[in-house]
């Protein structure tokens, strides 16, 4: 009984040789760095994003890389891309949802078109992907899904007026997916990075504590897979204090945030 309480929530995943991984959002940032790391470890990696050129550059001459260009916000493109993978590999072992959009903005700066685009890229695309891949995984009784959310989903913060709520929704989604899918043999991983140096975070004008490179983020992610963790959050020196603040009563939390974030 006690051993079950302390055992990993997911299978430990450290031998990547021959694993069939579909990585959505592989053209830049964490997605590109993670794709490269998995390719070097012998995984077969399908690289998906809207623009084919970065994917082809990343794939190079590697025989274990498969470029599958698609717009993850379009339902029909999911079906076509999944059919391509099934024809090539006869199945997928792990799907990693890493596509994202981000625009720093206060609540009064949110505009409809940009807002809808961010929600589609960050949240709707994951639902469309699950619709495509889960039936086959459930039928075969095995597989895994990894969702890249963010610590921005832990609590409401200024400048993340759309991004933060979409990431909070992904955290909630990953939790319910685990309860639904783990009994059916499907692992679910929730990846919550802190600040990572990417083209998206380059838009921030404020100081970003504990800023990591994409390669450092990948080291944390692979260590989390190897440990079989459900939530892979990093770096702990930043994510754990943020989580602690999120657990405070609202009166204390709001007062602390106003003290820590001048200008509120």
C-alpha positions in Angstrom: 0.0 0.0 0.0 2.7 2.5 1.0 4.9 1.6 -2.0 2.0 2.5 -4.3 1.7 5.9 -2.7 5.4 6.7 -3.5 5.8 4.9 -6.8 6.0 6.9 -10.1 2.7 8.1 -11.5 3.9 7.2 -15.0 6.3 4.6 -16.5 9.9 5.6 -16.4 10.9 6.7 -19.9 14.7 6.9 -20.5 15.5 4.5 -23.4 14.3 6.5 -26.4 15.8 4.2 -29.1 13.1 3.3 -31.6 10.3 5.3 -29.7 7.8 6.9 -32.0 7.4 10.5 -30.9 5.2 13.1 -32.5 6.2 16.6 -31.5 3.8 19.4 -32.2 5.5 22.8 -32.2 9.0 21.6 -33.2 10.1 24.5 -35.2 11.7 26.6 -32.4 12.3 27.1 -28.7 11.7 24.2 -26.4 10.1 22.1 -29.1 13.1 22.3 -31.4 15.6 21.6 -28.7 13.6 18.6 -27.4 13.2 17.2 -30.9 16.9 17.4 -31.5 17.7 15.7 -28.1 15.3 12.9 -28.8 16.6 12.4 -32.3 20.2 12.1 -30.9 18.9 9.5 -28.5 17.6 7.3 -31.3 13.9 8.1 -31.2 11.9 8.4 -34.3 10.5 11.9 -34.2 7.8 13.4 -36.4 8.4 17.1 -36.5 5.2 19.2 -36.9 4.7 23.0 -37.2 3.2 25.4 -39.7 6.4 26.3 -41.5 8.3 23.5 -43.2 11.7 25.2 -43.6 12.7 25.1 -39.9 11.5 21.5 -39.7 13.6 20.4 -42.7 16.6 22.2 -41.3 16.2 20.4 -38.0 15.6 17.0 -39.6 18.7 17.4 -41.9 19.7 14.0 -43.2 18.6 12.1 -40.1 16.7 9.0 -41.1 14.8 8.9 -37.8 13.2 12.3 -38.5 9.9 12.7 -40.3 8.7 16.2 -41.3 4.9 16.5 -41.1 3.9 20.1 -41.8 0.6 21.1 -40.4 -1.4 23.9 -38.7 -2.4 22.4 -35.4 -5.4 24.7 -35.1 -7.1 23.1 -38.2 -9.0 19.9 -37.5 -8.7 18.5 -41.0 -5.0 18.8 -40.9 -4.7 16.8 -37.8 -6.6 13.9 -39.4 -4.3 14.0 -42.5 -1.1 14.2 -40.4 -2.1 11.4 -38.2 -2.9 9.2 -41.2 0.6 10.0 -42.5 2.2 8.8 -39.3 0.1 5.7 -39.1 1.1 4.8 -42.7 4.8 5.4 -41.9 5.0 4.0 -38.4 1.8 2.0 -37.7 1.3 3.9 -34.5 2.6 6.6 -32.1 4.1 6.0 -28.7 4.2 9.6 -27.4 2.6 12.8 -28.6 4.1 16.0 -27.2 1.9 19.2 -27.4 4.4 22.1 -27.4 2.8 24.6 -29.9 2.1 28.0 -28.3 1.6 31.7 -28.9 2.3 34.4 -26.4 1.7 38.2 -26.3 2.4 40.2 -23.2 -0.6 42.4 -22.5 -2.7 43.8 -19.7 -6.4 43.0 -19.5 -7.5 46.2 -21.1 -5.1 45.6 -24.1 -6.7 42.3 -25.2 -8.1 42.4 -28.7 -10.3 39.8 -30.3 -8.3 38.5 -33.3 -5.1 38.1 -31.4 -6.9 36.6 -28.4 -8.7 34.0 -30.5 -5.5 33.1 -32.2 -3.7 32.5 -28.9 -6.6 30.4 -27.5 -6.6 28.3 -30.7 -2.9 27.7 -30.7 -2.5 27.1 -27.0 -5.6 25.2 -26.1 -7.9 24.3 -29.0 -5.1 22.7 -30.9 -4.5 20.2 -28.0 -8.2 19.2 -28.0 -8.1 18.7 -31.8 -4.9 16.5 -31.4 -6.5 14.4 -28.6 -9.5 13.8 -30.8 -7.1 12.4 -33.5 -4.7 10.3 -31.4 -6.6 9.0 -28.4 -8.9 6.5 -30.1 -5.9 4.6 -31.5 -4.0 4.7 -28.3 -7.0 3.5 -26.3 -7.6 0.7 -28.8 -4.0 -0.5 -28.5 -4.0 0.0 -24.8 -0.7 1.9 -24.6 0.8 5.3 -25.5 1.5 8.6 -23.8 0.6 12.2 -24.1 2.7 15.1 -22.9 1.3 18.6 -22.6 3.5 21.7 -22.2 1.7 24.2 -20.1 3.5 26.8 -17.9 3.8 28.0 -14.4 1.9 31.0 -15.7 -1.1 28.7 -15.3 -0.5 28.5 -11.5 -2.0 31.9 -10.7 -3.3 35.0 -12.5 -0.5 37.4 -13.3 -0.4 40.7 -15.2 0.9 40.6 -18.8 -0.4 37.1 -19.3 -4.1 38.1 -19.8 -4.7 35.3 -22.4 -1.6 33.2 -22.2 -2.0 32.5 -18.5 -5.7 31.3 -18.6 -4.9 29.0 -21.6 -2.1 27.4 -19.6 -4.3 27.1 -16.5 -6.8 25.2 -18.7 -4.0 22.9 -19.9 -3.0 22.1 -16.3 -6.7 21.2 -15.5 -6.9 19.2 -18.8 -3.8 17.2 -18.0 -5.1 16.3 -14.5 -8.4 15.0 -15.8 -6.7 13.2 -18.7 -4.5 11.3 -16.2 -7.6 10.1 -14.3 -9.3 9.1 -17.6 -6.3 7.5 -19.4 -3.9 6.0 -16.9 -6.3 3.1 -16.2 -6.3 2.4 -19.9 -2.6 2.1 -20.1 -1.9 5.6 -21.4 0.6 7.8 -19.6 0.0 11.6 -19.2 2.8 14.1 -18.5 2.3 17.7 -17.6 5.3 20.0 -18.3 5.3 23.3 -16.5 8.4 25.4 -17.4 9.4 28.6 -15.8 11.0 31.3 -17.9 12.8 29.9 -21.0 14.8 31.9 -23.5 12.7 31.7 -26.7 11.4 34.0 -29.3 8.2 34.3 -27.2 9.8 35.3 -24.0 12.0 37.8 -25.9 8.8 40.0 -26.0 8.9 40.5 -22.3 10.3 43.8 -21.0 10.6 42.7 -17.4 13.3 40.8 -15.6 12.7 37.0 -15.9 13.9 35.2 -12.8 15.8 31.9 -13.2 15.8 32.2 -17.0 16.9 29.0 -18.7 18.1 28.1 -22.2 16.0 25.7 -24.2 18.7 23.1 -23.8 18.6 23.4 -20.0 14.8 23.1 -20.2 15.2 19.9 -22.2 17.5 18.4 -19.5 14.7 18.9 -16.9 12.1 17.4 -19.2 14.1 14.3 -20.0 14.9 13.9 -16.3 11.2 14.1 -15.6 10.3 11.5 -18.2 13.1 9.2 -16.8 11.6 9.6 -13.2 8.1 8.8 -14.4 6.8 12.1 -13.0 3.3 13.4 -13.8 4.2 17.0 -13.4 7.6 18.1 -14.7 8.0 21.6 -13.4 11.3 23.5 -13.5 13.5 25.0 -12.2 12.3 24.2 -8.7 14.0 27.3 -7.2 11.4 29.3 -9.1 8.4 27.1 -9.6 8.1 26.0 -6.0 7.8 29.6 -4.6 5.3 30.4 -7.3 3.2 27.4 -6.4 3.4 28.4 -2.7 2.1 31.9 -3.5 -0.8 30.3 -5.5 -1.9 28.4 -2.3 -2.1 31.5 -0.2 -5.5 33.0 0.7 -6.5 35.6 -1.9 -6.1 38.5 0.5 -2.5 37.5 1.3 -1.7 36.5 -2.3 -2.9 39.8 -3.8 -1.1 41.9 -1.2 2.2 39.9 -1.9 1.9 40.2 -5.6 1.4 44.0 -5.4 4.5 44.2 -3.3 6.5 42.0 -5.6 5.2 43.5 -8.9 5.6 47.3 -8.8 3.1 49.2 -10.9 0.0 47.1 -10.0 
